[in-house]
Structure formats: structure tokens, C-alpha cells
Amino acid sequence: SHATTCTPFDTSFYRGRPDLLEWLVYDVSYQLRPVFIATSDPAEGSPIWRIESEHRLINYPVEGDSAEALLASLKSDTNPLDISASSGSKPIGFSTSFVSREYSLPTNDQVSTGESMTSQSAAAVSCDINSGVINIIYETTLPQLTESAGQSAELKDNWTRFQADVQTHEAGHSAINREHFQQLLADYEALNNPGCEELDAELAALFQARKIIIEQAHAQYHLDVGASTSFAEYFVE
């Protein structure tokens, strides 16, 4: 909202023009429609940074007509995930994210990005960021059953429940990432105009600090709900 200010009307422009003065007679009102002209400067208080993201889903095939065969398939080379250092086995599902950033600085030709800031910093007329983008790729890897005639209805039902819980578990990890990347956006917005030489280092430091907080949140999530979905709970002989 904006405060309204009233000042005495200057009629000097209308002197010698009685036809125009007649327009200003008492009890006649006029509606003024302001026109706003865009400039190259961002509006005061408008966000500088934004997030652009996409979500990739990777399904790997799981085959078998028994619980033992399904478990062996989950541990086989068709599972593309690396062996976990903490558990010594391959995770069943996994969620991760890949983050990059780019930004523009006010330069003589208005072209400068975070990737090329070192080479173009000499051309910058200021190191106040014009605009910035945090690019995020969310990636979730999940098992997918390859159905066959030898699979019993009970086996398929057990797998459906198992796969749904694996998916829910990984969705929790993705939600943590999304929440904290919104906080990273706020961290970048709050950056208090560092010098040109410190700008990229300051952004990197903010990202590393937020990354530590994200890792702590994932660890707490495992404490709260468990580190993984137990296959044996769904396939009790």
C-alpha cells in the first residue's frame, strides 16, 4: 500500500484558458489512471533469487517368483545404487539432489553469470546481484516389480505394500531437501552485498552451511522413522 498525499492544485497552467478552467468547476470529478513504466531496475523488495527444479524418477527392475528371489534381485547388479558404507549393502531406494546456481551482475553489456564471474568481473559496474537462479534436479531411485505368471497373488500384494512404503520413505527425504532449499533461497536473498572478490565464496559458504543442516535433518529422519524399509517384514514365510 502507498500513503496518499494531498497538495493544493496549481492552476497557473490554465491561466488565459477559461475553457480549461471550466473543467475544474466544483462537484465535477475526474478519474486519473496512472501508467507504470517498467525499468531495468528490480522493484524494491522484489525477490532476486528464484528456484527452478525438476524431478527425475529412476525405476530398476526386480524379478522373481518368491521372496528369496525378489531379495536377491534387489541386491543384484540391476540395482544401480552404490553399496552403503554404513550398512554394507545396496539401498533399496534412494533420493538425492543436484544443485547449481547462476546469477547476473550489472555490467556494461548486462551479461555476467556465476559460472563466468571470474573472467567477467572486470566488466562489472557493481557486484549487487541483479537476478539469480538455483537449479535443482531431484532424483529418486525405486524398485519396480517385473510381473510373471509364477508370482502368487499374495506375493504381489506383499510387494505392493512394500514398494509403497519404500516410496513413502524416499518421499520424506525429498520433502526435507525441498524444505531446506527454500531456506537456501532465503539465505541467498539475505546476503548483504559482499565485495566482488568475496561474492562467489560467500554463496558457496551459505550452500555448505545449509548442506550440513540438510544432512542433520536426514539423520534425524532416520532416527524418527527408521533408516530403511525392512523387506522381511512384508515377506514372512
Salt bridges, closest charged atoms under 4 A:
ASP19 OD2 - ARG17 NH2 3.18
GLU52 OE2 - ARG50 NH2 2.87
GLU54 OE1 - ARG56 NE 3.49
GLU147 OE1 - LYS156 NZ 3.88
ASP187 OD2 - ARG210 NH2 3.11
ASP200 OD1 - ARG101 NH2 3.80
